[in-house]
């Protein structure tokens, strides 16, 4: 949904824009082209491999681009360091980039053998294997109940805990074997993919990071600035939807912040895009604009 995202996001060709999940630089390149010659972009990503690719891809744009290895949850820290310059727009394309999903060494996919890692930033935090080695049954049930799968959370949690007592849980194929032994006929691609996605989101604290970012971003936008979020899970999309209804205050000025949805329902990719990229089928794009302060009556 590159065209739809740009149409909502880019309101000032001389403004500063944030790509909080720069990935391989696809959206960043579109933003830079749309804001030439004066627009600037700051791109964040936790994944050093993604940033290395983005640096090469975005090199032609020179000093208009700044790339930072960090979590978009820390946007406010960088905003402070830059002198509190308001942003014209912020884009968060959530989920996992396709090249990382296809990299067996990262452990994100049930389709390929690899270490059960799943971290966006391999320098920090525990791996999925370490998480599964120490998580309690109640914690795992709660995670699966509120995660991307509702399929037999208690059965899956108890199966994982029983498996780890006598088998290895160090690789993606170990986890697949565990789930197939536990769920048998129900362990289809949909269930395997949803369990892997739920674990990945837990290992990387994706919902926590999104909550922290959404709490901070409205005050970092200038009046008329736009926040665009492309979500792939219902828990993510719900958070963005509720943000438009929240009572928000600018901590610097004490003024109320009014966010206006640019359309009532999230936009979905058209059938043509889904045919080109089947992984886009679950994408939902929402855009919220910070309204200018209304005149006092």
MARNUVO-499675 format. One record per atom (N, C-alpha, C): x, y, z. Coordinates in pm, whole numbers, plus 50000, padded with zeros to 5 digits. Example, Ala and Ser with C-alpha at 12.3 -4.5 7.8 and 13.67 -1.06 7.14 Angstrom:
2
513194943150780 512304955050780 513204967050780 512854977550708 513674989450714 512905000350787 
// end
This chain:
297
500834988050000 500005000050000 500875012650000 501895012549917 502815023749911 502135036649870 501305036249765 500655048449717 499685053849821 498915045049883 497955049349984 498655055450106 499775049250145 500535054350259 501095068150231 501695069950113 502265082950077 501205093750069 500045090450012 498985100349998 498535105750133 498525097250234 498105101550368 499245108050444 500445102850431 501575106650516 502225119850477 502485121550349 503305132950303 502425145250284 502555154550377 501795167050372 502695179150350 504005177250363 504955188250349 506235182650287 506565187050168 507725181650098 509045186450157 508985195750253 510195200350320 510255195650466 509345186850504 509265182550643 510215171250676 510255167850807 511035156550855 510085145050886 510375133350832 509515121650847 510275110550918 509515102450990 510065090951062 509555078150997 510475069050966 510105055350931 510575046751048 509655043151135 510025036151258 510425021751238 510155016351120 510505002451088 511075002450947 512265008050932 512775010850798 513034998250717 513344987050783 513534974450712 514564975650602 514214970850484 515134971550370 515074984950297 514244994350345 514215007750289 513165010350184 512205001250167 511195002950062 510325015250080 509655016350195 508825028150220 509685040750231 510865039450293 511745051050309 512095057150173 512405048650076 512755053649942 511575061149881 510365055949897 509185062649843 508975076249908 509185077050039 509015089750110 510045099950063 511285095550048 512345104550004 512105109649862 511605101049776 511305105349640 510145115349639 509135112849724 507965121549728 508275135049790 509345136049871 509655148549940 510905155349884 511405150749771 512595157049710 512265171349670 513225180449682 514615178249724 514905181549870 513895186349944 514175192050076 513745183250193 512885173550171 512395165350281 513495156550340 513365153850469 514345145350539 513645133450601 514415122850620 513855110650678 514805104950783 514235100850895 514985093750998 514395079851008 515225069750985 514765055950984 515295048251103 514405040851168 514775032651283 514555017851250 515405009551305 515174995051301 516044988551406 515534977851466 516324970451564 517294960751498 517044957851373 517774947351301 518954953351224 520174949951265 521364955251199 521454950851054 521004938751024 521034933850886 520144942250797 518954945650847 518044954050771 518654967750746 519274973550848 519864986850834 521014986850733 521784976150732 522884975250635 522344975550492 521254968350468 520614968450337 520054982250305 519394988350406 518795001550385 519855012050355 521005011250420 522075021150396 522515020950249 522645009050195 523045007850054 521935013149964 520715009049993 519595012749908 519305027849911 519535034150027 519195048150044 520415057550029 521575051849999 522785059949985 522635071349885 521905069649773 521785080749677 521115093349734 520425091949848 519715103449904 520585111350002 521805106850023 522805114450097 522375118750235 522605131550265 522385136650400 520905138650433 520035136050337 518605136850367 518145125150453 519005115050468 518645102950542 519525101250664 518905097750777 519625093550897 519055080150941 519915070150959 519475056851000 520025053751139 519155048451225 519495046051365 519075031951404 519975024551465 519615011251515 519015012851654 517715012551661 517015014051788 515555010151767 514855008551878 513435005251880 512625018051861 511565017551780 510745029451762 510045033751891 510055025051991 509495028752122 510305039952186 511535042152140 512415052352197 512425065252113 511425067152031 511365078951945 511475091952024 510825092552140 510825104952217 512225108952262 513075098952291 514445101752332 515195108652219 515025103552098 515715109451982 515115123051946 513815124651967 513165137551943 513755148152037 513945144452163 514565153752258 515995157352213 516745147152170 518135149552129 518235158552006 517185158651923 517185166851802 516575180751827 516405184251952 515895197551983 514395198951974 513665187851984 512195187851984 511605193551856 512265191151746 511695195351617 510495186451585 509315192351566 508135184051539 508265176651405 507705164751400 507765156651279 506535159151192 506745159251061 505625160750968 504835147850955 505465136550981 504765123850971 505585112551028 504885102251076 505525090251130 504855078051068 505665068751020 505175056150963 505685044551045 504775035751084 505135023151149 504545011851066 505405004251001 504974992350926 505334980351013 504354975451086 504604965351189 504804951551127 505084941851213 505274928251163 506724925451129 506914916551035 508244911251004 508524912650855 509694917850820 510044919150678 510254905350617 509924904050491 509954891050423 511344884950421 512384893250401 513744887850392 514184881650525 513714887050638 514034881150767 513274868050787 512004867950743 511214855650754 511834844350674 512434847650562 513024837550475 514434833350517 515004840150617 516354837050665 516264826350773 516614814050739 516474802950833 517274805150960 518364812450951 519214814651068 518604823351175 517494830451140 516854839151237 515794831851319 515294820651267 514344812451343 512924817751346 512544826351250 511204832051252 510144822951191 510544813851104 509584806051026 509624791351063 508444785351065 508344770951090 508714762950966 508854769650852 509084762550726 510534758150706 511494764450776 512904761350755 513574757950887 514554748850882 515294744951003 516264755951041 516264759651168 517184769951216 517094770951366 517964778851427 517924780651572 516634787851612 516114784351728 514884790451777 515234803651846 515534813651763 515994826551813 514864836851815 514484841951698 513364851151679 513604865451725 514794869051769 515034882751814 515244892051694 514654903851699 514934913951597 516374918951611 516814920851735 518184925351762 518914914251837 519744906451766 520424895051831 521374898951943 521634911951960 522524916352067 521824916852202 520494916852203 519764919552327 518644909452349 518374906952479 517214899052516 517424884152502 516404876852545 516464862252539 515894857152409 516394845652367 515884839252247 514554832552276 513874828252170 512624820852188 512884807852262 514034801352236 514374788952307 514524791652456 515194802652491 515384806152632 514054809752697 513214816652623 511884820152674 511074807652704 511054798152611 510274785852631 510854777052741 512154778352766 512784770352871 512404775053011 511994787653026 511734792653162 510274796953185 509454798153078 508094803153094 507244793153173 506334798253256 505434789653332 504224785953248 503514775653294 502324771453220 501274782553215 501034789253326 500004799853329 500394811453238 501674815053237 502134825953150 501964822253003 502294809852971 502214805552831 500764804652786 499884799752872 498464799252838 497924813252812 498264822552902 497794836352886 498304842452756 499554839652724 500144844952601 499414839552479 499174826552476 498514820452362 497054824652352 496404826952466 495004831252465 494834845352409 495804853852435 495704867752389 496534870352264 497244860252217 498114861852102 497384860151971 498114855751871 497564854851736 496774841951713 496754833051810 496014820551794 495074818351911 493884813651882 492944809651987 492794794351990 493574787451909 493414773051892 494074765452007 493264759752096 493734750952203 494924756452281 494824768452337 495984774152407 496454765652526 495524760052601 495914751852716 496614739052670 496054733052567 496654720752516 498054723352461 498214734252389 499524737552332 500524740552444 500114748652542 501014752252651 501464739852729 500524731252762 500874719252837 501734709752754 501464709352622 502284701152534 503714705952528 503904719152523 505264724752519 505994721752649 505324723552763 505984720952891 506314706152909 505434697352861 505714683052870 506864679252778 506894685252659 507944682352561 509314686552613 509394698252677 510694703352717 511314695152831 510514687152898 511064678753005 511864666952950 511574662852826 512254651052774 512824652752634 512594664152572 513074666552437 513764680252429 514474682252320 515114695152295 514104705052238 514254717552276 513474728452215 514444739552179 515394736252092 516434745752054 516334750351909 515534743451829 515444746951687 513984748551646 513784754551530 512434756151478 511784742451454 512554732951406 511994719651382 511654712551512 512374715551621 511994710051752 510594714751790 510354727651773 509044733151809 507954727851718 508234726651589 507254721051497 506904706751536 507924698751569 507684684851611 506824684551737 507104693551830 506324694351954 504864697551924 504624707551839 503254711651808 502514700751732 503204693751643 502544683051568 502224671251658 503104668551754 502824657651848 501674661351942 501574674151974 500554678752068 499184680152002 499174686051882 497894689351817 497514679951704 498444671951660 498214661851556 497544667951433 496324663951402 495704668451278 495484683551273 495384689851388 495104704251391 496374712551370 497524705951367 498784713251352 499054716351206 498154724151146 498334727851006 499174740650996 499334745450873 500174757250852 499644769250928 498324770750936 497744782351005 498094782151153 497964770551217 498284769651360 499774771551384 500614765051304 502054766551321 502474781151304 501964787551200 502314801551176 501854810651288 500674808051342 500164816751448 500944814951578 501334802751612 502134800551733 503504807051718 504134805451603 505434811751580 505314827051589 504254832751531 504084847251537 503844851951680 503084844351757 502824848051897 504114848051977 504954837851958 506234837252029 507164848551985 507204851451856 508054862351807 507644875651868 506344878051876 505864890551933 506184891552081 506164880152152 506514880252294 508004882452315 508824875452238 510284876552251 510744890952228 510104897752133 510514911352098 509664922152165 508764918052253 507874927452322 507244937152223 506694931752116 506194940352009 504994948752051 504084942852128 502924950552171 503324961052274 504254957652363 504734967452460 505414979152391 506234976152290 506914986752215 505904995552143 504874989452086 503854997152016 503105006152113 502765000852231 502075008952332 502905021252371 504205019252392 505055030452431 505175040752318 505275035752195 505385044852082 504095052852063 502955046252070 501685053152049 501415063352160 501925060752279 501765070452388 502575083052363 503695081952292 504605093252273 504385100752142 504045093752035 504075099651901 503145111651883 501915111551934 501045123151908 501675136551946 502425136952056 503055149452099 504275153052015 504815143351939 505985145851855 505585150951716 504315149151682 503825153751553 503525168751558 503835175651452 503405189551445 501905189851412 501295201151431 499875202251398 499685200051247 498775191251214 498585187151076 499435175251036 500345170951125 501165159251098 500375146451108 500865135951042 500095123551028 500895111651080 500215102951152 500745089851192 500075079251106 500875071451034 500375060050956 500895047151019 500005037651040 500385024651095 499825013651007 500725004850962 500304992850889 500424981150986 499294975551025 499254964751123 498884951651054 499344940751114 499074927551057 498344918451156 498234922851280 497544915151383 496434923751441 495354917251484 494214924651536 494564932351662 495484926851746 495864933951869 496544947151837 497354947451731 498024959651690 497034969751634 496184965251545 495234974151480 494284980251583 493884972451682 492964977351785 493594988851864 494874987851891 495554998451965 495555011651888 495775010951758 495785023051676 494375028851668 493395020351653 491995024851648 491615032151777 491995026751892 491655032852020 492405045852044 493585047451983 494355059652002 493565071851955 492815070351848 492035081551795 490945085951892 490545077051984 489475080352079 490015084852215 491325083852232 491915086752363 491965101752389 491915105352517 492105119252558 493595121452579 494185129652492 495635131352489 496005145852521 497135147352588 497625160652625 499095161752587 499475173052530 500875175752499 501605178552629 502575170052669 503255172052798 504095184752803 504455190052689 505275202252684 504435214752705 503275215352638 502445227452642 501215226152729 500825213852760 499595211652835 498355212552750 498505214552619 497355215652530 496805201852495 495505201452470 494875189052427 495335185652285 495525172652260 495895167852126 494695160552068 494255164951953 493095159051888 493565151551764 493385138251764 493765130151648 492525126751566 492635128951437 491515127051346 491815115451250 491015104651252 491225093951154 490945099151013 491795095650919 491605100450782 490545092450707 490245080550756 489125072850702 488565064150813 487315060350798 486595053750906 487135039850934 487365032250830 487855018450845 489255017450788 490045007750835 491405006350779 491375002550633 492345007450559 492485003550419 493154989850411 492734982150313 493324968850290 493974968750152 494994960350132 495624959449999 494654954049895 494784958849771 493884954149667 494294940049622 493414933049552 493704919249511 494984917949429 495274928149349 496484927649266 497744927249352 497784935749457 498934935749547 499044922549622 497904916949662 497924904249735 498434892849647 498144893649518 498674883349427 500184884749414 500684897149409 502124899349398 502834895449528 502194898249640 502804895749771 501744890049865 501584876849867 500554870649952 500664874350099 501874877850146 502034881350287 501364894650322 500954902250221 500284915150246 498794913550275 498274901350262 496824899650272 496244904250404 496994902950513 496454906650644 496734921050683 497364928850594 497754942550628 496534951650640 496594960750738 495554970850758 496224984250783 495904994150703 496505007350713 495525017150776 495965023350887 495205034350948 496075046750947 495435058350933 496145071150934 495405080751028 496155086851119 495595096451215 496335109651199 495585120451185 496175133751168 495975142051294 497055148651336 496935157851450 496305170851401 495125173651450 494415185651407 495065198251464 494995209151389 495415221951448 494485225451564 494985233051660 494145237151771 492965245351719 491785242451772 490605250051733 490645263851799 490175274151732 490155287351794 489225287751914 489565295552016 488725296752134 487455304152098 486335299352151 485055306052124 484805317052225 
// end
